[in-house]
Amino acid sequence: MSKLLISVTSVEEALLALEGGGDIIDMKNPSQGALGALPLSVVSEAVIAVGGRRITSATTGDLPMSPTLICHAVMQMAATGVDIIKIGFFGNEHENIACIHAVQPLIARHNLAVVAVLMADLSPQFSLLPLLREAGFWGVMLDTANKDGRSLLAHLDMESLAIFLRMAEGMQTGLAGSLNMENIENIVKMKPSYIGVRGAVCMGFDRVAKLCKDKVSALNRLLYNCNKSVESADLA
């Protein structure tokens, strides 16, 4: 059953996402890029406000793929008490592999749940998936780096997504990237662990606008019905 990840920008939005039925409350600053990071104090306050009622996650920012920078950002974010830390992989293969190796001991030493985010519009390196699994990453997701209105499916077809999900077996999987209601109905059939949204639950479908609880609730109901349809099809 696919769960719903809602990206939020504040304590207020975190509580709205929780009330609307979001499964994972994801702290992110959409005005600062695809995976813009919120101030650590805001993340800490949101984690406290959620109070363990939902899983929380937070992005570390659109950072250069420097092992030192990435590891520093991971440990800073870990100190907020957030459940899951998301790292964007924007570099070439050599840079990305170096960062995976650098984060691996942090995961083991501090028992961290870390998600790698690959960018569907930047030639995502599926060859990294076995390395991420071996390094102990909790999960991996696909998103889009350029928020120009084109969805995940404008960059990768369903066959490519199926390959990604199959290669990521053993980790939690997420699909995101300007998804709308129609996209989500199709994507749920592929059974990712979670589906991530921001713009789809904001006023005017604008990812930098205010989150709307009613849109979260509507999407939550849609996802529930889609999951039930998939379960029924599996039993048929």
C-alpha positions in Angstrom: 0.0 0.0 0.0 1.5 3.3 -1.1 1.6 6.1 1.6 1.3 9.8 1.2 4.3 12.2 1.7 3.3 15.8 2.0 6.1 18.5 1.9 5.5 21.4 4.3 7.3 24.6 5.0 6.3 25.4 8.6 4.9 24.1 11.8 1.5 25.4 10.7 1.6 23.4 7.5 3.0 20.4 9.3 -0.1 20.3 11.4 -2.4 20.9 8.4 -0.8 18.0 6.6 -1.2 15.8 9.6 -4.9 16.7 10.0 -5.4 16.1 6.3 -4.1 12.6 6.5 -0.6 12.8 5.3 1.5 9.7 6.3 4.9 11.4 6.1 5.4 15.0 7.0 8.3 16.2 4.9 10.0 19.5 5.8 11.2 21.3 2.7 11.7 24.9 1.4 10.3 25.0 -2.1 11.6 28.6 -2.7 15.2 27.3 -2.4 15.2 24.7 -5.1 14.0 21.1 -5.6 15.1 20.0 -2.1 15.6 23.4 -0.4 16.3 23.0 3.3 14.3 24.7 6.0 16.1 26.3 9.0 17.0 23.7 11.5 15.0 25.5 14.2 11.8 25.2 12.0 12.4 21.5 11.5 12.9 20.9 15.2 9.7 22.8 16.1 7.7 20.9 13.5 9.0 17.6 14.8 8.0 18.6 18.3 4.5 19.7 17.0 3.9 16.5 15.1 4.9 14.7 18.4 5.4 11.2 16.9 1.9 11.0 15.4 3.4 10.7 12.0 6.7 10.0 10.5 8.7 13.1 9.8 11.4 13.8 7.1 13.5 16.7 6.0 15.7 17.6 3.1 19.3 18.7 3.4 19.2 21.2 0.5 20.3 21.4 -3.1 24.0 21.0 -2.1 27.1 20.4 -4.2 28.1 16.7 -4.0 30.9 17.2 -1.6 31.3 14.4 1.0 32.2 16.9 3.7 29.2 19.2 3.0 26.8 16.3 2.7 27.9 14.6 5.9 27.8 17.9 7.8 24.3 18.6 6.6 23.1 15.1 7.5 24.4 15.4 11.1 22.9 18.8 11.5 19.6 17.6 10.4 19.8 14.5 12.5 20.1 16.7 15.6 16.6 18.1 15.0 15.1 14.7 15.9 13.5 14.2 12.4 12.9 10.6 11.6 14.2 10.5 8.0 16.9 12.6 6.3 16.7 13.2 2.5 19.8 13.8 0.4 19.6 15.0 -3.2 22.1 13.4 -5.6 22.9 16.0 -8.2 26.4 15.1 -9.2 28.2 12.9 -11.7 28.7 9.2 -10.9 32.1 9.7 -9.3 30.8 12.5 -7.0 27.7 10.6 -6.0 29.5 7.4 -5.2 32.0 9.3 -3.0 29.0 10.8 -1.0 27.4 7.4 -0.6 30.6 6.0 0.8 31.0 9.0 3.1 27.4 8.8 4.5 27.6 5.0 5.0 29.4 5.1 8.4 27.1 7.8 9.7 24.1 5.6 9.0 25.6 2.7 10.9 27.1 4.7 13.7 24.1 6.8 14.5 21.3 4.5 13.3 20.0 7.0 10.8 17.2 6.6 8.3 18.5 8.3 5.1 16.8 8.6 1.7 18.6 9.2 -1.5 16.8 11.4 -4.0 17.6 10.9 -7.7 16.5 13.5 -10.2 14.4 12.2 -13.1 15.3 15.1 -15.3 19.1 14.9 -14.7 19.7 11.4 -16.2 19.3 9.5 -12.9 21.9 6.9 -12.3 20.1 3.7 -11.5 23.5 2.1 -11.2 23.7 3.7 -7.7 20.8 1.7 -6.4 22.8 -1.4 -5.4 25.4 0.8 -3.7 22.7 2.7 -1.8 21.2 -0.6 -0.5 24.7 -1.9 0.5 25.4 1.4 2.3 22.3 1.0 4.5 20.1 3.7 3.0 16.5 3.4 4.3 15.1 4.4 1.0 15.4 6.0 -2.4 13.1 8.2 -4.4 12.8 9.9 -7.8 11.9 13.6 -8.0 12.5 16.4 -10.5 15.2 19.0 -10.1 13.6 21.6 -12.4 10.2 22.7 -11.2 8.9 23.9 -14.6 5.5 22.3 -14.4 6.5 19.1 -16.1 5.8 16.0 -14.1 8.0 13.0 -13.3 6.3 11.1 -16.2 7.4 13.8 -18.7 11.0 12.6 -18.0 10.6 8.8 -17.3 8.0 6.5 -18.8 6.2 3.8 -16.8 8.7 1.1 -18.0 11.6 3.2 -16.6 9.8 3.7 -13.3 9.1 -0.1 -13.1 12.8 -0.7 -13.6 13.7 1.8 -10.9 11.3 0.1 -8.4 12.5 -3.3 -9.2 16.2 -2.3 -8.8 15.4 -0.6 -5.5 14.0 -3.7 -4.0 14.9 -4.0 -0.3 14.6 -0.2 0.3 11.6 2.0 0.7 10.8 3.7 -2.6 9.2 7.0 -3.4 8.0 8.8 -6.5 7.5 12.5 -6.7 7.8 15.4 -9.1 4.9 17.7 -10.0 2.4 14.9 -9.8 -1.3 15.5 -10.3 -4.4 13.4 -9.5 -4.2 11.5 -12.8 -0.5 10.7 -12.5 -1.1 9.4 -9.0 -3.9 7.0 -10.1 -1.4 5.4 -12.5 1.6 5.5 -10.3 -0.2 3.7 -7.4 -0.6 0.7 -9.6 3.2 0.3 -9.5 3.2 0.1 -5.7 5.9 2.5 -4.6 6.2 2.7 -0.8 5.2 6.4 -0.9 4.1 9.2 -3.2 5.4 12.7 -2.6 3.6 15.9 -3.4 3.8 19.6 -2.8 2.2 21.6 -5.6 -0.8 19.3 -5.8 -1.9 20.2 -2.3 -1.2 24.0 -2.4 -3.4 26.9 -3.3 -3.6 27.2 -7.1 -1.3 24.2 -7.5 1.6 26.5 -6.8 4.4 24.8 -4.8 5.5 28.0 -3.2 1.9 28.9 -2.2 0.2 28.0 1.1 -0.7 24.3 1.7 -4.4 23.5 1.7 -5.7 21.0 4.2 -8.8 20.2 2.0 -6.5 19.3 -0.9 -4.5 17.0 1.4 -7.7 15.3 2.5 -8.9 14.9 -1.1 -5.6 13.4 -2.2 -5.6 11.1 0.9 -9.0 9.8 -0.1 -7.9 9.3 -3.7 -4.9 7.4 -2.6 -6.9 5.2 -0.2 -9.3 4.3 -3.1 -6.5 3.6 -5.5 -4.8 1.4 -3.0 -8.0 -0.5 -2.4 -8.4 -1.0 -6.2 -4.9 -2.3 -6.5 -5.6 -4.8 -3.6 -8.8 -5.9 -5.2 -7.0 -6.5 -8.5 -4.3 -8.5 -6.8 -6.9 -10.8 -5.2 -8.9 -11.3 -8.4 
